[in-house]
Amino acid sequence: MFKKVFAAALILLTHEQNFAQTPLKSYTQNIDGTKLTFDMQAIPAGKFQMGNKAGKTDEQPIHEVKLDAFWIGKYEVTWNIFEPFLYRDFEKQASVTAIPLEVDAVTRPTKPYLDMTFGMGKENQPAVAMTQYNAIQFCKWLYVRTGIFYRLPTEAEWEYACRAGSNTNYSFGDEVTTLKDYAWYADNSDNKTHQVGQKKPNAWGLYDMHGNVSEWTYDQYLPDFYQKGKDKVSENPVAIPDKLYPNTVRGGSFDETPENLTSSARLASDSSWKQLDPQIPKSNWWFPEAPFVGMRLVRPAKTPAKAEIEAYYNKQPIKDL
């Protein structure tokens, strides 16, 4: 028996080693039982200089970060993909086969009391105004539908993917005049979101990393977090959240000015994003005053253990006041 178990373990270890050594390939993910798909771009393992010495205080000091390989969404998550998670009726309409029983165990958002598109449109438009908890539960719904662990990027993963090998203010260089070719922002957005993928991608094929909507990361926003990486190499750093506020969003949005759209700019979530919410306690699911926040998916190359996956998805939301 021992020999069989050892042999099986050796085969599994060899498989994981070979997988780790094989370059990742970009792919299109089908959502089981539906006609819906989304694209994931392969991001190689590597090191980069995180932060900006000419940026704000919370972007300093520049420090070296080492990351494992991962995939990241080619586009921001759109309403097309997000709505079947929000509403069972939409899920039934999107399905061409039976809905898995496990989907019923996924907690769904409360019905918003206002139009969460804010009149900006749905077709291929980025989904907006979800809380970080909402975004993580969407990832759980995808896990049930696909069997693949999807999550939010860490701050470090997001910046590494955005930079795409660059060390300039933006993924394409330092020229603010060129920003209009890559981003929807205050100067050209008409104060609204736009369909994803309309501007130029960065060098790694990722669209709208600058502008359109700011994107959730998993990290707690800690202004001095980069100090921990000073004078050493930080491996896969993450500030695991233990408070409701603030968490970090990245990339800037349609209503931001250029200095908030750089590869290194950090924005902290705030309770004012729920100021108009009449519910007591306030919703765990929606930010009615944050139509500028969306999300982008990540899949790590090395799948975590089942217990880690369950801990990530099943963490209870922190109640808002």
QUITA-V611453 format. One line per field, one symbol per residue. ss: DSSP state (@ for helix, = for strand, . for the rest). phi: phi as a letter, one per 30 degrees, with the letter a starting at -180 (. if undefined). burial: I if it has 16 or more other C-alpha atoms within 10 Angstrom, else O. Layout:
ss = ???
phi = ???
burial = ???
//
This chain:
ss = .@@@@@@@@@@@@@@@@@@@@.....====...=..=======..=====......@@@...=====..====....=@@@@@@@@.@@@@@@@=.....@@@@@...................==...=.@@@@@@@@@@@@@@@....==..@@@@@@@@@......=..=..@@@@@@.............=..................=======....@@@@@...===....=......====.......@@@.....===..@@@@...........=......==..====.....@@@@@@@@@.......
phi = .eddddddddddddddddddddedcdaccdceibcdbbcccdcddlcaccjadcddedcbddbdbcbddacbedbddceedddeddbddddddddcbddeeddddddcdddddbdddhicjcdhcddbiddddeddddddeddddcicdcadddeddddedddhjdbcdcdckcddddeddcbcbedbdhhadbedidcddddciccidciibdbdcddddbecddddcdiacdchdacddbbdbccccbjibdcccedccddcdcbcdbdddceddddbddddcbcdcbdccbabdbbddcdddedddddddcdddddcd
burial = OOOOOOOOOOOOOOOOOOOOOOOIOOOOOOIIIIOOOIIIIIIIOOIIIIIIOOIOOIIIIIIIIIIIIIIIIIIIIIIIIIIIIIOOOOIOOIIOOOIOOOIOOIOIIOOOOOOIIOOIIIOIIIIIIIIIIIIIIIIIIIIIIOOOIIIIIIIIIIIIIIIIIIIOIIIIOOOOOOIIOIIIIIOOIOIIIIIIIOIIIIOIIIIIIIIIIIIIIIIIIOOOIIOOIOOOIIOOIIOOOOOIOIIIIIIIIIIIOIOIIIIIIIIOIOOOIIOOIOOOOIIIIIIIIIIIIIIIIIIIIOOOOOOOIOOOIOOOOOOOO
//
